[in-house]
Every structure is written in C-alpha cells, then in structure tokens.
Amino acid sequence: MIGKVTVIIAKNGVKVPAGVSLLVRRCCKAVLELERFEGPAEVSVTFVDDEEIHRLNRQFRQIDRATDVLSFPLGENGVYDVNNDTGAKLLGDIVISVPHAQAQAQTYGHSLQREIGFLTVHSMLHLLGYDHVNGGMERVRMREKEETVLTRLGLKRDSSYYMEEEDQ
C-alpha cells in the first residue's frame, strides 16, 4: 500500500499558475498508485525557465538546448535511498520548464494544466525506471501508462498529437 507522498516544489522565480502545485502532487500520487508503489515516497519538483533547463540539459546530458522536462532518478532497479527523518524512499528530481510547457500546450491544443500533468507523469515514470529512448514496447508501455494516469485524473488527451523524434 502507498504511504505518504511528499512532493517538494520549488518555483525558482518562475511564475506558475494557481493550482499547479496540487496538480503535480495528484499526478505523482496517481503514478505511484498505478505502479502499486509500496511505502512512503519523496519527489522534488522544480519549475524553471528555458535558460535554466538548457543549462541543466547541457551539464548533465551534454545536450545543448532547452527541453520541456528533465528527470533525475535517485534509485535503480527499485532500490532507493531513504530519508532518515521520514522513512520515505527518495525517488529523485523532476525539473519542468514552464515556458516550454506553455508553448507545447499551445502547439498540442490543450491546457497548460494538461501539459504540466503529462510532464509530471512522464517524469515520475522515468523516476520509477521506465524509459522510452529505445522505442519499441517500452515506449508503447510508457505511453499507455501516461494516458491511463492522465485519464484517471480527468486530464485525458483533448486531441491527438505527434511528437518529433528529437523531443521524446
């Protein structure tokens, strides 16, 4: 059974719409429920601008451009460090570019809340070990899980969209 989910949110001076913090917490908890994650968990979510996510992408992934979201898992193969004060498993960090999310929401024709929800769910799956980089069934399985969680949260896809290979 899922324990308490602690989501630490930092806005780094970026303006985030009202209700987004609650949305992010709901998305994190919904992914953990879908995955039947056992015990308490802790996730850090930081909202940044394109300049900061570009810097992080260059520093940690050697990719010299901004992106929508970055995931920094702290565990491997279901093994996580534990916060000694709370007993929560430390899943990792999620960094979301608000300007990138706003642009993608417009491009895909859905709300900013749906886009931030998608990015959060997508990153949570990465923190739990899912990956889509190699394509194939892993990619399909991850996409199905994303849509399942978003639909359960009332954020189902408003319309179909196509992602460029380099954006995945």
C-alpha positions in Angstrom: 0.0 0.0 0.0 1.2 3.5 -0.8 2.3 5.6 2.1 2.6 9.3 2.2 3.8 11.1 -0.9 5.9 14.1 -0.2 6.4 16.5 -3.2 8.8 19.3 -2.6 8.1 22.1 -5.1 10.4 25.0 -5.9 9.5 27.7 -8.4 12.9 29.3 -8.9 11.4 32.7 -9.6 9.2 31.3 -12.4 5.5 32.2 -12.4 3.4 29.1 -12.0 -0.4 29.2 -12.4 -2.5 28.7 -9.3 -3.4 25.1 -8.6 -0.3 23.6 -10.3 1.3 22.5 -7.1 -1.8 20.5 -6.2 -2.0 19.1 -9.7 1.7 17.9 -9.5 1.1 16.3 -6.2 -2.0 14.5 -7.6 0.0 13.3 -10.6 2.8 11.9 -8.5 0.5 10.1 -6.2 -1.6 8.7 -9.2 1.6 7.2 -10.8 2.6 5.6 -7.5 -0.9 4.1 -7.1 -0.9 2.8 -10.7 2.5 1.2 -10.1 1.5 -0.2 -6.7 4.5 1.5 -5.1 5.0 0.4 -1.5 5.6 2.8 1.4 6.1 6.5 1.6 8.0 8.3 -1.2 9.6 11.7 -1.7 9.9 13.6 -5.0 11.4 17.0 -5.7 9.8 19.1 -8.5 11.3 22.3 -9.6 9.8 24.8 -12.1 12.4 26.8 -14.1 12.7 28.9 -17.3 14.2 27.7 -20.6 17.6 29.2 -19.8 17.9 27.1 -16.6 16.7 23.9 -18.2 19.1 24.5 -21.1 22.0 24.8 -18.6 21.0 21.6 -16.8 20.5 19.7 -20.0 24.0 20.8 -21.2 25.6 20.0 -17.8 24.0 16.6 -17.1 23.1 15.2 -20.5 25.6 17.0 -22.8 22.7 18.2 -24.9 23.0 21.9 -25.8 19.3 23.0 -26.0 16.3 23.6 -23.8 13.8 20.8 -23.3 10.4 20.5 -21.6 11.4 18.3 -18.6 14.3 16.6 -17.1 14.2 13.6 -14.7 17.0 12.7 -12.3 16.2 9.3 -10.7 17.9 8.5 -7.4 17.1 4.8 -7.4 17.9 1.9 -9.6 16.1 -1.4 -10.1 13.5 -0.5 -7.4 16.2 0.3 -4.8 16.1 3.8 -3.3 17.9 5.8 -0.7 15.7 6.6 2.3 15.2 9.9 4.0 16.3 9.0 7.6 13.9 11.6 9.1 10.7 10.4 7.4 11.4 6.9 6.2 10.4 8.0 2.6 12.1 6.5 -0.4 13.9 9.2 -2.3 12.7 8.8 -5.9 14.5 11.7 -7.5 14.1 15.1 -9.0 11.8 16.5 -11.8 12.6 19.8 -13.5 9.9 21.4 -15.7 10.4 24.4 -18.0 7.3 26.5 -17.7 7.8 28.4 -20.9 8.4 25.1 -22.8 5.2 23.6 -21.2 3.2 26.7 -22.2 4.5 26.5 -25.8 3.7 22.8 -26.1 0.3 23.2 -24.6 -0.4 25.7 -27.4 1.1 23.5 -30.1 -0.9 20.4 -29.0 -4.1 22.4 -28.4 -4.7 21.5 -24.8 -4.4 23.3 -21.4 -1.3 24.2 -19.6 -2.6 22.0 -16.7 -2.8 19.0 -19.0 0.7 19.6 -20.3 2.2 20.0 -16.8 0.3 16.9 -15.7 1.7 15.0 -18.7 5.3 16.1 -18.0 4.9 15.2 -14.3 3.5 11.8 -15.0 6.1 11.2 -17.7 9.0 12.1 -15.4 7.5 10.1 -12.5 7.6 7.0 -14.7 11.3 7.8 -15.5 12.0 8.0 -11.8 10.5 4.6 -11.4 12.7 3.1 -14.1 10.7 3.4 -17.3 12.4 4.6 -20.4 11.2 5.3 -24.0 14.5 6.2 -25.6 15.0 2.8 -27.3 11.4 2.8 -28.6 9.6 -0.4 -29.2 7.4 -1.9 -26.5 9.0 0.1 -23.7 7.9 3.3 -25.4 4.4 1.9 -26.0 4.0 0.7 -22.4 5.2 4.1 -21.0 2.8 6.0 -23.3 -0.1 3.7 -22.2 0.7 4.3 -18.5 0.9 8.1 -19.1 -2.5 8.2 -20.7 -4.1 5.9 -18.1 -3.0 8.2 -15.2 -4.0 11.3 -17.0 -7.4 9.9 -17.9 -7.9 8.9 -14.3 -7.1 12.4 -13.2 -9.5 13.9 -15.8 -6.7 15.2 -18.0 -7.2 12.9 -21.0 -5.9 14.0 -24.3 -8.0 16.7 -25.9 -6.7 15.8 -29.4 -4.1 13.6 -31.0 -0.6 14.9 -31.4 2.6 13.9 -32.9 5.9 14.2 -31.1 9.1 14.9 -33.1 11.7 12.2 -32.6 14.2 14.6 -31.0 11.5 15.8 -28.4 11.0 12.3 -27.0 
